[in-house]
């Protein structure tokens, strides 16, 4: 908890370490990321539109080539809606571990990934940069094509199995920046230790 009494809203991040770009579940997690995000995604539809708990809500899956990246879900909400917001986002993540994506969700997510993929290669410099990274980190030379093929062949069952292996809700850390006194019900009702974080700039000695 970063306490900022002057704020009227809370910024929330819920996260864990993610995988590397060559992990077996990485393509399924890209699909999950698309299913959660944007207009029509689960977080937008449920947390923002139906429950009205967020000004903005999103998820980010960002693997790296040589070390684990992060998986983050979060957004901005009213101070008094902070706890319900956290609970609602976690509920949507838990649902991904319990039941497959619908056919419509799966098709939308795959199409979004494949349609945006071409923008990674708009000019020769982008293509060269990506191929150099693959070479430097000892990735297969055809990794680009494996990426596309894996997304095209992704199934709802594969996504469900990846979510069960990858999304570890019990290990996720929740970071809240907001007015602690205005957060009611308070963060202790989440049954996790609330650790104050001091981000003030020390005065010069």
C-alpha positions as CSV (number, residue, x, y, z in Angstrom):
1,X,0.0,0.0,0.0
2,X,1.3,3.4,-1.0
3,X,-0.8,5.8,1.0
4,X,-1.6,9.1,-0.8
5,X,-4.3,10.9,1.3
6,X,-4.8,13.6,-1.4
7,X,-6.1,11.0,-4.0
8,X,-9.7,10.4,-4.7
9,X,-9.1,7.2,-6.6
10,X,-6.9,4.1,-6.3
11,X,-4.4,2.8,-8.9
12,X,-4.2,-1.0,-8.6
13,X,-1.8,-3.6,-10.0
14,X,-2.2,-7.3,-9.4
15,X,0.8,-9.3,-10.7
16,X,3.2,-12.2,-10.7
17,X,6.3,-13.2,-12.6
18,X,5.6,-14.3,-16.1
19,X,7.4,-16.6,-18.4
20,X,10.1,-16.3,-21.1
21,X,9.2,-16.0,-24.7
22,X,10.2,-19.6,-25.4
23,X,8.1,-21.2,-22.6
24,X,5.6,-23.7,-23.9
25,X,2.6,-21.8,-22.6
26,X,3.6,-18.4,-24.0
27,X,1.3,-18.5,-27.0
28,X,-1.7,-19.6,-24.9
29,X,-1.0,-16.7,-22.6
30,X,-1.0,-14.2,-25.5
31,X,-4.5,-15.5,-26.3
32,X,-5.6,-15.1,-22.6
33,X,-4.2,-11.5,-22.7
34,X,-6.4,-10.7,-25.7
35,X,-9.4,-12.4,-24.2
36,X,-9.1,-10.2,-21.1
37,X,-8.4,-6.9,-22.8
38,X,-9.9,-4.2,-24.9
39,X,-13.5,-3.4,-25.8
40,X,-15.3,-6.7,-25.6
41,X,-12.7,-8.4,-23.4
42,X,-13.7,-10.0,-20.1
43,X,-12.2,-7.3,-17.8
44,X,-13.8,-4.4,-19.8
45,X,-17.2,-6.1,-20.1
46,X,-17.5,-7.4,-16.5
47,X,-15.4,-5.1,-14.2
48,X,-15.9,-1.8,-16.0
49,X,-19.2,-2.1,-17.9
50,X,-21.4,-4.4,-15.9
51,X,-20.1,-3.8,-12.4
52,X,-19.0,-0.2,-12.9
53,X,-15.9,-0.7,-10.8
54,X,-13.3,0.9,-13.0
55,X,-12.4,4.0,-14.9
56,X,-9.9,1.8,-16.8
57,X,-9.0,-1.9,-16.5
58,X,-6.5,-4.0,-18.3
59,X,-4.1,-7.0,-18.3
60,X,-0.5,-7.2,-19.7
61,X,1.4,-10.4,-20.4
62,X,5.0,-9.4,-21.2
63,X,7.5,-12.3,-21.4
64,X,11.2,-11.6,-22.1
65,X,13.8,-13.4,-24.1
66,X,16.3,-14.3,-21.4
67,X,14.4,-13.8,-18.1
68,X,10.8,-14.1,-16.9
69,X,8.7,-11.1,-17.6
70,X,5.5,-10.2,-15.7
71,X,1.8,-10.7,-15.8
72,X,-0.1,-7.7,-14.6
73,X,-3.8,-6.9,-14.3
74,X,-5.1,-3.7,-12.9
75,X,-6.6,-0.3,-13.4
76,X,-8.0,2.8,-11.7
77,X,-11.1,2.9,-9.5
78,X,-12.9,5.0,-6.9
79,X,-11.3,4.8,-3.4
80,X,-14.4,3.1,-1.9
81,X,-14.5,0.6,-4.8
82,X,-10.9,-0.5,-4.4
83,X,-11.6,-3.8,-2.6
84,X,-14.5,-4.8,-4.8
85,X,-12.3,-4.0,-7.8
86,X,-9.5,-6.2,-6.7
87,X,-11.9,-9.0,-5.9
88,X,-13.6,-8.7,-9.3
89,X,-10.4,-8.8,-11.3
90,X,-9.2,-11.8,-9.4
91,X,-12.5,-13.5,-10.0
92,X,-12.1,-13.0,-13.8
93,X,-8.6,-14.5,-13.6
94,X,-9.9,-17.4,-11.6
95,X,-12.6,-18.1,-14.2
96,X,-9.8,-18.6,-16.8
97,X,-8.6,-21.5,-14.7
98,X,-12.0,-23.0,-14.3
99,X,-13.6,-23.1,-17.8
100,X,-12.5,-22.8,-21.4
101,X,-12.9,-19.6,-23.4
102,X,-16.0,-19.6,-25.6
103,X,-15.6,-20.2,-29.3
104,X,-16.3,-16.5,-29.9
105,X,-13.7,-15.3,-27.4
106,X,-11.1,-17.7,-28.8
107,X,-11.7,-16.7,-32.4
108,X,-11.6,-12.9,-31.5
109,X,-8.4,-13.3,-29.5
110,X,-6.6,-15.3,-32.2
111,X,-7.7,-12.9,-34.9
112,X,-6.6,-9.9,-32.9
113,X,-3.1,-11.4,-32.4
114,X,-2.6,-12.4,-36.0
115,X,-3.9,-9.1,-37.4
116,X,-1.6,-7.1,-35.2
117,X,1.4,-9.4,-35.8
118,X,2.2,-7.8,-39.2
119,X,2.8,-4.4,-37.6
120,X,6.0,-5.9,-36.0
121,X,7.5,-6.0,-39.5
122,X,6.4,-2.7,-41.0
123,X,9.9,-1.9,-42.2
124,X,13.1,-3.8,-42.7
125,X,14.7,-2.4,-39.6
126,X,12.0,-3.9,-37.4
127,X,12.4,-7.3,-39.1
128,X,16.2,-7.2,-38.8
129,X,16.0,-6.2,-35.1
130,X,13.7,-9.1,-34.3
131,X,15.8,-11.6,-36.2
132,X,18.9,-10.4,-34.4
133,X,17.3,-10.9,-31.0
134,X,16.3,-14.4,-32.0
135,X,19.9,-15.1,-33.0
136,X,21.4,-13.5,-29.9
137,X,19.2,-15.4,-27.5
138,X,19.5,-18.7,-29.5
139,X,15.9,-18.8,-30.5
140,X,14.9,-21.0,-33.6
141,X,15.4,-19.1,-36.8
142,X,11.8,-19.9,-37.7
143,X,10.4,-18.6,-34.4
144,X,8.3,-16.0,-36.3
145,X,6.5,-18.7,-38.2
146,X,6.2,-20.9,-35.1
147,X,4.5,-18.0,-33.4
148,X,1.8,-17.6,-36.1
149,X,1.3,-21.4,-36.4
150,X,0.9,-21.8,-32.6
151,X,-1.7,-19.1,-32.4
152,X,-3.6,-20.4,-35.4
153,X,-3.7,-23.9,-33.8
154,X,-4.6,-22.8,-30.3
155,X,-7.6,-24.4,-28.8
156,X,-9.8,-23.4,-25.8
157,X,-8.6,-26.5,-24.0
158,X,-4.9,-25.6,-24.4
159,X,-5.7,-22.1,-23.1
160,X,-7.5,-23.6,-20.1
161,X,-4.6,-25.9,-19.3
162,X,-2.1,-23.0,-19.7
163,X,-4.1,-20.8,-17.3
164,X,-4.1,-23.5,-14.7
165,X,-0.3,-23.9,-14.9
166,X,0.6,-20.2,-15.3
167,X,-1.9,-18.0,-13.3
168,X,-1.0,-18.5,-9.7
169,X,-3.6,-16.3,-7.9
170,X,-2.3,-17.3,-4.4
171,X,1.1,-15.9,-5.2
172,X,0.0,-12.7,-6.9
173,X,1.1,-9.4,-5.3
174,X,-1.4,-6.6,-5.1
175,X,-0.1,-3.0,-5.2
176,X,-2.5,-0.2,-4.3
177,X,-1.7,3.6,-4.6
178,X,-4.5,5.6,-3.0
179,X,-6.0,7.2,0.1
180,X,-5.9,4.4,2.7
181,X,-8.5,5.9,5.0
182,X,-11.0,6.3,2.1
183,X,-10.7,2.7,1.1
184,X,-13.7,1.2,2.7
185,X,-14.0,-1.8,3.2
186,X,-10.4,-1.7,4.1
187,X,-7.6,-3.7,2.5
188,X,-7.4,-6.0,5.5
189,X,-10.7,-7.6,4.4
190,X,-8.8,-9.3,1.6
191,X,-7.1,-11.5,4.1
192,X,-3.6,-10.6,3.0
193,X,-0.9,-8.7,4.9
194,X,-1.0,-5.0,4.1
195,X,2.6,-3.7,3.9
196,X,3.1,0.1,3.8
197,X,5.5,1.3,1.1
198,X,7.2,4.7,1.6
199,X,7.9,6.3,-1.8
200,X,8.7,9.8,-0.4
201,X,11.9,11.4,-1.6
202,X,14.4,11.8,1.3
203,X,15.4,15.3,2.2
204,X,19.0,16.2,1.4
205,X,21.3,15.7,4.3
